[in-house]
Amino acid sequence: MPSFDVVSKVDMQEIRNAVDQASREVANRYDFRDTGSSVELGEDAINMRSSTDDRLAALRVVLEEKLVRRQISLKAVNYGNVEEASGGTVRQVAALQAGISSDRARELNKFIKGLGIKGVQSQTQGDQLRVMSKKRDDLQAVIAELTDGDFDVPLQFENFRD
């Protein structure tokens, strides 16, 4: 039976490259000089710090430009609250979202069932979703609808089988 998997992955190497580029740009730009601005990649988050809120917002723009240039969806980055830090500085943590949570998988299952395409089945398998149908055309229609939908996570479709 034809099937495919819906997954949500982020390429950590591309994210590492984007963070490195943003860090180099911040070190060289005149408007970031003497502000103590920095961008660092943690295990599953990006840490940003600067002297003021507006410098932090500019730092976020630089990071987003680098992520988009490396074709990382901005849906994969979940920004936390701006926090006060020591020495009158501010910081913000941007968590990286990888995988489909169980709540999001339920939402996707409900969306697929709501399409009303006869014979299409979907089930959750860990942090991915498997969609099956007897007809390839139905699966392609599901992919088109999922691509058009807004689910706050980047979706990729892989392992398309006949």
PyMOL commands that place a pseudoatom at each C-alpha (Angstrom):
pseudoatom trace, name=CA, resn=MET, resi=1, chain=A, elem=C, hetatm=0, pos=[0.000, 0.000, 0.000]
pseudoatom trace, name=CA, resn=PRO, resi=2, chain=A, elem=C, hetatm=0, pos=[1.515, 3.395, -0.952]
pseudoatom trace, name=CA, resn=SER, resi=3, chain=A, elem=C, hetatm=0, pos=[2.569, 5.539, 1.990]
pseudoatom trace, name=CA, resn=PHE, resi=4, chain=A, elem=C, hetatm=0, pos=[4.796, 8.420, 3.081]
pseudoatom trace, name=CA, resn=ASP, resi=5, chain=A, elem=C, hetatm=0, pos=[6.056, 9.872, 6.346]
pseudoatom trace, name=CA, resn=VAL, resi=6, chain=A, elem=C, hetatm=0, pos=[5.481, 13.407, 7.599]
pseudoatom trace, name=CA, resn=VAL, resi=7, chain=A, elem=C, hetatm=0, pos=[8.452, 14.531, 9.694]
pseudoatom trace, name=CA, resn=SER, resi=8, chain=A, elem=C, hetatm=0, pos=[9.789, 17.744, 11.174]
pseudoatom trace, name=CA, resn=LYS, resi=9, chain=A, elem=C, hetatm=0, pos=[13.580, 17.890, 11.078]
pseudoatom trace, name=CA, resn=VAL, resi=10, chain=A, elem=C, hetatm=0, pos=[16.167, 20.611, 11.307]
pseudoatom trace, name=CA, resn=ASP, resi=11, chain=A, elem=C, hetatm=0, pos=[19.661, 20.341, 9.866]
pseudoatom trace, name=CA, resn=MET, resi=12, chain=A, elem=C, hetatm=0, pos=[21.894, 21.074, 12.852]
pseudoatom trace, name=CA, resn=GLN, resi=13, chain=A, elem=C, hetatm=0, pos=[24.943, 21.616, 10.641]
pseudoatom trace, name=CA, resn=GLU, resi=14, chain=A, elem=C, hetatm=0, pos=[23.133, 24.370, 8.724]
pseudoatom trace, name=CA, resn=ILE, resi=15, chain=A, elem=C, hetatm=0, pos=[21.964, 25.926, 12.004]
pseudoatom trace, name=CA, resn=ARG, resi=16, chain=A, elem=C, hetatm=0, pos=[25.537, 25.809, 13.322]
pseudoatom trace, name=CA, resn=ASN, resi=17, chain=A, elem=C, hetatm=0, pos=[26.758, 27.518, 10.137]
pseudoatom trace, name=CA, resn=ALA, resi=18, chain=A, elem=C, hetatm=0, pos=[24.042, 30.201, 10.375]
pseudoatom trace, name=CA, resn=VAL, resi=19, chain=A, elem=C, hetatm=0, pos=[24.875, 30.928, 14.028]
pseudoatom trace, name=CA, resn=ASP, resi=20, chain=A, elem=C, hetatm=0, pos=[28.601, 31.143, 13.208]
pseudoatom trace, name=CA, resn=GLN, resi=21, chain=A, elem=C, hetatm=0, pos=[27.913, 33.565, 10.343]
pseudoatom trace, name=CA, resn=ALA, resi=22, chain=A, elem=C, hetatm=0, pos=[25.657, 35.700, 12.552]
pseudoatom trace, name=CA, resn=SER, resi=23, chain=A, elem=C, hetatm=0, pos=[28.299, 35.744, 15.288]
pseudoatom trace, name=CA, resn=ARG, resi=24, chain=A, elem=C, hetatm=0, pos=[30.975, 36.858, 12.815]
pseudoatom trace, name=CA, resn=GLU, resi=25, chain=A, elem=C, hetatm=0, pos=[28.725, 39.592, 11.422]
pseudoatom trace, name=CA, resn=VAL, resi=26, chain=A, elem=C, hetatm=0, pos=[27.914, 40.873, 14.923]
pseudoatom trace, name=CA, resn=ALA, resi=27, chain=A, elem=C, hetatm=0, pos=[31.637, 40.982, 15.747]
pseudoatom trace, name=CA, resn=ASN, resi=28, chain=A, elem=C, hetatm=0, pos=[32.373, 43.069, 12.632]
pseudoatom trace, name=CA, resn=ARG, resi=29, chain=A, elem=C, hetatm=0, pos=[29.405, 45.443, 12.478]
pseudoatom trace, name=CA, resn=TYR, resi=30, chain=A, elem=C, hetatm=0, pos=[29.886, 48.962, 13.803]
pseudoatom trace, name=CA, resn=ASP, resi=31, chain=A, elem=C, hetatm=0, pos=[26.416, 49.231, 15.370]
pseudoatom trace, name=CA, resn=PHE, resi=32, chain=A, elem=C, hetatm=0, pos=[27.151, 46.167, 17.569]
pseudoatom trace, name=CA, resn=ARG, resi=33, chain=A, elem=C, hetatm=0, pos=[30.527, 47.436, 18.742]
pseudoatom trace, name=CA, resn=ASP, resi=34, chain=A, elem=C, hetatm=0, pos=[30.856, 47.757, 22.542]
pseudoatom trace, name=CA, resn=THR, resi=35, chain=A, elem=C, hetatm=0, pos=[27.368, 46.339, 23.152]
pseudoatom trace, name=CA, resn=GLY, resi=36, chain=A, elem=C, hetatm=0, pos=[28.488, 42.913, 24.363]
pseudoatom trace, name=CA, resn=SER, resi=37, chain=A, elem=C, hetatm=0, pos=[26.204, 41.255, 21.837]
pseudoatom trace, name=CA, resn=SER, resi=38, chain=A, elem=C, hetatm=0, pos=[26.697, 37.548, 21.226]
pseudoatom trace, name=CA, resn=VAL, resi=39, chain=A, elem=C, hetatm=0, pos=[24.973, 34.580, 19.580]
pseudoatom trace, name=CA, resn=GLU, resi=40, chain=A, elem=C, hetatm=0, pos=[25.830, 31.060, 20.750]
pseudoatom trace, name=CA, resn=LEU, resi=41, chain=A, elem=C, hetatm=0, pos=[24.480, 27.643, 19.858]
pseudoatom trace, name=CA, resn=GLY, resi=42, chain=A, elem=C, hetatm=0, pos=[23.637, 25.395, 22.772]
pseudoatom trace, name=CA, resn=GLU, resi=43, chain=A, elem=C, hetatm=0, pos=[22.588, 21.759, 22.627]
pseudoatom trace, name=CA, resn=ASP, resi=44, chain=A, elem=C, hetatm=0, pos=[19.020, 22.415, 21.459]
pseudoatom trace, name=CA, resn=ALA, resi=45, chain=A, elem=C, hetatm=0, pos=[18.734, 26.202, 21.679]
pseudoatom trace, name=CA, resn=ILE, resi=46, chain=A, elem=C, hetatm=0, pos=[20.325, 29.418, 20.486]
pseudoatom trace, name=CA, resn=ASN, resi=47, chain=A, elem=C, hetatm=0, pos=[21.380, 31.856, 23.222]
pseudoatom trace, name=CA, resn=MET, resi=48, chain=A, elem=C, hetatm=0, pos=[21.428, 35.571, 22.418]
pseudoatom trace, name=CA, resn=ARG, resi=49, chain=A, elem=C, hetatm=0, pos=[22.533, 38.409, 24.684]
pseudoatom trace, name=CA, resn=SER, resi=50, chain=A, elem=C, hetatm=0, pos=[23.075, 42.110, 24.269]
pseudoatom trace, name=CA, resn=SER, resi=51, chain=A, elem=C, hetatm=0, pos=[23.146, 45.370, 26.217]
pseudoatom trace, name=CA, resn=THR, resi=52, chain=A, elem=C, hetatm=0, pos=[19.638, 46.669, 25.314]
pseudoatom trace, name=CA, resn=ASP, resi=53, chain=A, elem=C, hetatm=0, pos=[16.319, 45.423, 23.978]
pseudoatom trace, name=CA, resn=ASP, resi=54, chain=A, elem=C, hetatm=0, pos=[16.735, 47.167, 20.626]
pseudoatom trace, name=CA, resn=ARG, resi=55, chain=A, elem=C, hetatm=0, pos=[20.220, 45.672, 20.100]
pseudoatom trace, name=CA, resn=LEU, resi=56, chain=A, elem=C, hetatm=0, pos=[18.746, 42.263, 20.964]
pseudoatom trace, name=CA, resn=ALA, resi=57, chain=A, elem=C, hetatm=0, pos=[16.008, 42.789, 18.354]
pseudoatom trace, name=CA, resn=ALA, resi=58, chain=A, elem=C, hetatm=0, pos=[18.656, 43.725, 15.770]
pseudoatom trace, name=CA, resn=LEU, resi=59, chain=A, elem=C, hetatm=0, pos=[20.633, 40.620, 16.749]
pseudoatom trace, name=CA, resn=ARG, resi=60, chain=A, elem=C, hetatm=0, pos=[17.523, 38.505, 16.214]
pseudoatom trace, name=CA, resn=VAL, resi=61, chain=A, elem=C, hetatm=0, pos=[17.067, 40.029, 12.725]
pseudoatom trace, name=CA, resn=VAL, resi=62, chain=A, elem=C, hetatm=0, pos=[20.675, 39.174, 11.817]
pseudoatom trace, name=CA, resn=LEU, resi=63, chain=A, elem=C, hetatm=0, pos=[20.178, 35.592, 13.016]
pseudoatom trace, name=CA, resn=GLU, resi=64, chain=A, elem=C, hetatm=0, pos=[16.912, 35.204, 11.092]
pseudoatom trace, name=CA, resn=GLU, resi=65, chain=A, elem=C, hetatm=0, pos=[18.561, 36.501, 7.903]
pseudoatom trace, name=CA, resn=LYS, resi=66, chain=A, elem=C, hetatm=0, pos=[21.294, 33.889, 8.210]
pseudoatom trace, name=CA, resn=LEU, resi=67, chain=A, elem=C, hetatm=0, pos=[18.796, 31.095, 8.930]
pseudoatom trace, name=CA, resn=VAL, resi=68, chain=A, elem=C, hetatm=0, pos=[16.633, 32.005, 5.928]
pseudoatom trace, name=CA, resn=ARG, resi=69, chain=A, elem=C, hetatm=0, pos=[19.678, 32.234, 3.668]
pseudoatom trace, name=CA, resn=ARG, resi=70, chain=A, elem=C, hetatm=0, pos=[20.583, 28.669, 4.714]
pseudoatom trace, name=CA, resn=GLN, resi=71, chain=A, elem=C, hetatm=0, pos=[16.991, 27.534, 4.030]
pseudoatom trace, name=CA, resn=ILE, resi=72, chain=A, elem=C, hetatm=0, pos=[16.090, 26.817, 7.650]
pseudoatom trace, name=CA, resn=SER, resi=73, chain=A, elem=C, hetatm=0, pos=[12.408, 27.480, 8.279]
pseudoatom trace, name=CA, resn=LEU, resi=74, chain=A, elem=C, hetatm=0, pos=[11.782, 30.117, 10.940]
pseudoatom trace, name=CA, resn=LYS, resi=75, chain=A, elem=C, hetatm=0, pos=[9.004, 27.865, 12.241]
pseudoatom trace, name=CA, resn=ALA, resi=76, chain=A, elem=C, hetatm=0, pos=[11.765, 25.642, 13.640]
pseudoatom trace, name=CA, resn=VAL, resi=77, chain=A, elem=C, hetatm=0, pos=[12.843, 28.427, 16.024]
pseudoatom trace, name=CA, resn=ASN, resi=78, chain=A, elem=C, hetatm=0, pos=[10.684, 29.212, 19.062]
pseudoatom trace, name=CA, resn=TYR, resi=79, chain=A, elem=C, hetatm=0, pos=[11.750, 32.434, 20.784]
pseudoatom trace, name=CA, resn=GLY, resi=80, chain=A, elem=C, hetatm=0, pos=[11.451, 32.674, 24.541]
pseudoatom trace, name=CA, resn=ASN, resi=81, chain=A, elem=C, hetatm=0, pos=[10.860, 35.773, 26.642]
pseudoatom trace, name=CA, resn=VAL, resi=82, chain=A, elem=C, hetatm=0, pos=[13.429, 38.555, 26.876]
pseudoatom trace, name=CA, resn=GLU, resi=83, chain=A, elem=C, hetatm=0, pos=[15.023, 38.316, 30.313]
pseudoatom trace, name=CA, resn=GLU, resi=84, chain=A, elem=C, hetatm=0, pos=[17.051, 40.775, 32.339]
pseudoatom trace, name=CA, resn=ALA, resi=85, chain=A, elem=C, hetatm=0, pos=[20.597, 39.551, 32.990]
pseudoatom trace, name=CA, resn=SER, resi=86, chain=A, elem=C, hetatm=0, pos=[23.418, 40.719, 35.208]
pseudoatom trace, name=CA, resn=GLY, resi=87, chain=A, elem=C, hetatm=0, pos=[25.155, 44.008, 34.487]
pseudoatom trace, name=CA, resn=GLY, resi=88, chain=A, elem=C, hetatm=0, pos=[22.106, 45.619, 32.907]
pseudoatom trace, name=CA, resn=THR, resi=89, chain=A, elem=C, hetatm=0, pos=[22.127, 43.304, 29.900]
pseudoatom trace, name=CA, resn=VAL, resi=90, chain=A, elem=C, hetatm=0, pos=[19.289, 41.327, 28.356]
pseudoatom trace, name=CA, resn=ARG, resi=91, chain=A, elem=C, hetatm=0, pos=[19.164, 37.799, 26.997]
pseudoatom trace, name=CA, resn=GLN, resi=92, chain=A, elem=C, hetatm=0, pos=[16.823, 35.599, 25.020]
pseudoatom trace, name=CA, resn=VAL, resi=93, chain=A, elem=C, hetatm=0, pos=[16.766, 31.880, 24.313]
pseudoatom trace, name=CA, resn=ALA, resi=94, chain=A, elem=C, hetatm=0, pos=[15.513, 30.528, 20.993]
pseudoatom trace, name=CA, resn=ALA, resi=95, chain=A, elem=C, hetatm=0, pos=[14.555, 26.853, 21.315]
pseudoatom trace, name=CA, resn=LEU, resi=96, chain=A, elem=C, hetatm=0, pos=[14.902, 24.615, 18.260]
pseudoatom trace, name=CA, resn=GLN, resi=97, chain=A, elem=C, hetatm=0, pos=[11.845, 22.505, 17.454]
pseudoatom trace, name=CA, resn=ALA, resi=98, chain=A, elem=C, hetatm=0, pos=[12.548, 19.112, 15.918]
pseudoatom trace, name=CA, resn=GLY, resi=99, chain=A, elem=C, hetatm=0, pos=[10.080, 16.259, 15.683]
pseudoatom trace, name=CA, resn=ILE, resi=100, chain=A, elem=C, hetatm=0, pos=[6.308, 16.268, 15.815]
pseudoatom trace, name=CA, resn=SER, resi=101, chain=A, elem=C, hetatm=0, pos=[4.861, 16.334, 19.330]
pseudoatom trace, name=CA, resn=SER, resi=102, chain=A, elem=C, hetatm=0, pos=[1.904, 14.109, 20.194]
pseudoatom trace, name=CA, resn=ASP, resi=103, chain=A, elem=C, hetatm=0, pos=[-0.460, 17.100, 20.343]
pseudoatom trace, name=CA, resn=ARG, resi=104, chain=A, elem=C, hetatm=0, pos=[0.718, 18.319, 16.934]
pseudoatom trace, name=CA, resn=ALA, resi=105, chain=A, elem=C, hetatm=0, pos=[0.394, 14.755, 15.551]
pseudoatom trace, name=CA, resn=ARG, resi=106, chain=A, elem=C, hetatm=0, pos=[-3.215, 14.639, 16.768]
pseudoatom trace, name=CA, resn=GLU, resi=107, chain=A, elem=C, hetatm=0, pos=[-3.862, 17.978, 15.076]
pseudoatom trace, name=CA, resn=LEU, resi=108, chain=A, elem=C, hetatm=0, pos=[-2.334, 16.693, 11.816]
pseudoatom trace, name=CA, resn=ASN, resi=109, chain=A, elem=C, hetatm=0, pos=[-4.361, 13.452, 12.002]
pseudoatom trace, name=CA, resn=LYS, resi=110, chain=A, elem=C, hetatm=0, pos=[-7.540, 15.454, 12.514]
pseudoatom trace, name=CA, resn=PHE, resi=111, chain=A, elem=C, hetatm=0, pos=[-6.646, 17.731, 9.574]
pseudoatom trace, name=CA, resn=ILE, resi=112, chain=A, elem=C, hetatm=0, pos=[-6.014, 14.737, 7.283]
pseudoatom trace, name=CA, resn=LYS, resi=113, chain=A, elem=C, hetatm=0, pos=[-9.297, 13.079, 8.292]
pseudoatom trace, name=CA, resn=GLY, resi=114, chain=A, elem=C, hetatm=0, pos=[-11.081, 16.411, 7.777]
pseudoatom trace, name=CA, resn=LEU, resi=115, chain=A, elem=C, hetatm=0, pos=[-9.925, 16.544, 4.162]
pseudoatom trace, name=CA, resn=GLY, resi=116, chain=A, elem=C, hetatm=0, pos=[-12.516, 13.863, 3.397]
pseudoatom trace, name=CA, resn=ILE, resi=117, chain=A, elem=C, hetatm=0, pos=[-10.338, 11.968, 0.927]
pseudoatom trace, name=CA, resn=LYS, resi=118, chain=A, elem=C, hetatm=0, pos=[-11.678, 8.432, 0.870]
pseudoatom trace, name=CA, resn=GLY, resi=119, chain=A, elem=C, hetatm=0, pos=[-9.281, 5.636, 1.812]
pseudoatom trace, name=CA, resn=VAL, resi=120, chain=A, elem=C, hetatm=0, pos=[-6.577, 7.833, 3.380]
pseudoatom trace, name=CA, resn=GLN, resi=121, chain=A, elem=C, hetatm=0, pos=[-5.327, 6.654, 6.771]
pseudoatom trace, name=CA, resn=SER, resi=122, chain=A, elem=C, hetatm=0, pos=[-2.801, 8.265, 9.082]
pseudoatom trace, name=CA, resn=GLN, resi=123, chain=A, elem=C, hetatm=0, pos=[-1.129, 7.100, 12.257]
pseudoatom trace, name=CA, resn=THR, resi=124, chain=A, elem=C, hetatm=0, pos=[1.459, 8.447, 14.664]
pseudoatom trace, name=CA, resn=GLN, resi=125, chain=A, elem=C, hetatm=0, pos=[4.774, 6.604, 14.880]
pseudoatom trace, name=CA, resn=GLY, resi=126, chain=A, elem=C, hetatm=0, pos=[7.019, 8.202, 17.475]
pseudoatom trace, name=CA, resn=ASP, resi=127, chain=A, elem=C, hetatm=0, pos=[7.865, 11.728, 16.348]
pseudoatom trace, name=CA, resn=GLN, resi=128, chain=A, elem=C, hetatm=0, pos=[6.573, 11.240, 12.804]
pseudoatom trace, name=CA, resn=LEU, resi=129, chain=A, elem=C, hetatm=0, pos=[3.274, 10.583, 11.070]
pseudoatom trace, name=CA, resn=ARG, resi=130, chain=A, elem=C, hetatm=0, pos=[2.677, 7.834, 8.485]
pseudoatom trace, name=CA, resn=VAL, resi=131, chain=A, elem=C, hetatm=0, pos=[0.002, 8.470, 5.850]
pseudoatom trace, name=CA, resn=MET, resi=132, chain=A, elem=C, hetatm=0, pos=[-1.297, 5.535, 3.769]
pseudoatom trace, name=CA, resn=SER, resi=133, chain=A, elem=C, hetatm=0, pos=[-3.721, 5.174, 0.877]
pseudoatom trace, name=CA, resn=LYS, resi=134, chain=A, elem=C, hetatm=0, pos=[-4.436, 2.798, -1.977]
pseudoatom trace, name=CA, resn=LYS, resi=135, chain=A, elem=C, hetatm=0, pos=[-4.000, 5.592, -4.531]
pseudoatom trace, name=CA, resn=ARG, resi=136, chain=A, elem=C, hetatm=0, pos=[-0.842, 7.630, -5.068]
pseudoatom trace, name=CA, resn=ASP, resi=137, chain=A, elem=C, hetatm=0, pos=[-2.926, 10.575, -6.298]
pseudoatom trace, name=CA, resn=ASP, resi=138, chain=A, elem=C, hetatm=0, pos=[-4.699, 10.751, -2.926]
pseudoatom trace, name=CA, resn=LEU, resi=139, chain=A, elem=C, hetatm=0, pos=[-1.341, 10.840, -1.132]
pseudoatom trace, name=CA, resn=GLN, resi=140, chain=A, elem=C, hetatm=0, pos=[-0.149, 13.630, -3.398]
pseudoatom trace, name=CA, resn=ALA, resi=141, chain=A, elem=C, hetatm=0, pos=[-3.330, 15.574, -2.616]
pseudoatom trace, name=CA, resn=VAL, resi=142, chain=A, elem=C, hetatm=0, pos=[-2.659, 15.152, 1.121]
pseudoatom trace, name=CA, resn=ILE, resi=143, chain=A, elem=C, hetatm=0, pos=[0.917, 16.418, 0.649]
pseudoatom trace, name=CA, resn=ALA, resi=144, chain=A, elem=C, hetatm=0, pos=[-0.392, 19.475, -1.233]
pseudoatom trace, name=CA, resn=GLU, resi=145, chain=A, elem=C, hetatm=0, pos=[-2.934, 20.260, 1.516]
pseudoatom trace, name=CA, resn=LEU, resi=146, chain=A, elem=C, hetatm=0, pos=[-0.367, 19.803, 4.310]
pseudoatom trace, name=CA, resn=THR, resi=147, chain=A, elem=C, hetatm=0, pos=[2.040, 22.096, 2.464]
pseudoatom trace, name=CA, resn=ASP, resi=148, chain=A, elem=C, hetatm=0, pos=[-0.637, 24.796, 2.208]
pseudoatom trace, name=CA, resn=GLY, resi=149, chain=A, elem=C, hetatm=0, pos=[-1.675, 24.420, 5.875]
pseudoatom trace, name=CA, resn=ASP, resi=150, chain=A, elem=C, hetatm=0, pos=[-0.134, 26.423, 8.719]
pseudoatom trace, name=CA, resn=PHE, resi=151, chain=A, elem=C, hetatm=0, pos=[0.940, 24.150, 11.572]
pseudoatom trace, name=CA, resn=ASP, resi=152, chain=A, elem=C, hetatm=0, pos=[3.682, 26.199, 13.313]
pseudoatom trace, name=CA, resn=VAL, resi=153, chain=A, elem=C, hetatm=0, pos=[6.272, 23.474, 12.590]
pseudoatom trace, name=CA, resn=PRO, resi=154, chain=A, elem=C, hetatm=0, pos=[8.285, 22.901, 9.437]
pseudoatom trace, name=CA, resn=LEU, resi=155, chain=A, elem=C, hetatm=0, pos=[7.008, 19.761, 7.701]
pseudoatom trace, name=CA, resn=GLN, resi=156, chain=A, elem=C, hetatm=0, pos=[8.971, 17.526, 5.364]
pseudoatom trace, name=CA, resn=PHE, resi=157, chain=A, elem=C, hetatm=0, pos=[7.675, 14.538, 3.445]
pseudoatom trace, name=CA, resn=GLU, resi=158, chain=A, elem=C, hetatm=0, pos=[9.928, 11.552, 3.005]
pseudoatom trace, name=CA, resn=ASN, resi=159, chain=A, elem=C, hetatm=0, pos=[9.973, 7.813, 2.451]
pseudoatom trace, name=CA, resn=PHE, resi=160, chain=A, elem=C, hetatm=0, pos=[7.310, 7.898, -0.296]
pseudoatom trace, name=CA, resn=ARG, resi=161, chain=A, elem=C, hetatm=0, pos=[6.663, 4.247, -1.157]
pseudoatom trace, name=CA, resn=ASP, resi=162, chain=A, elem=C, hetatm=0, pos=[4.576, 2.503, -3.791]
for i in range(1, 162): cmd.bond("trace and resi %d" % i, "trace and resi %d" % (i + 1))
show_as sticks, trace
zoom trace
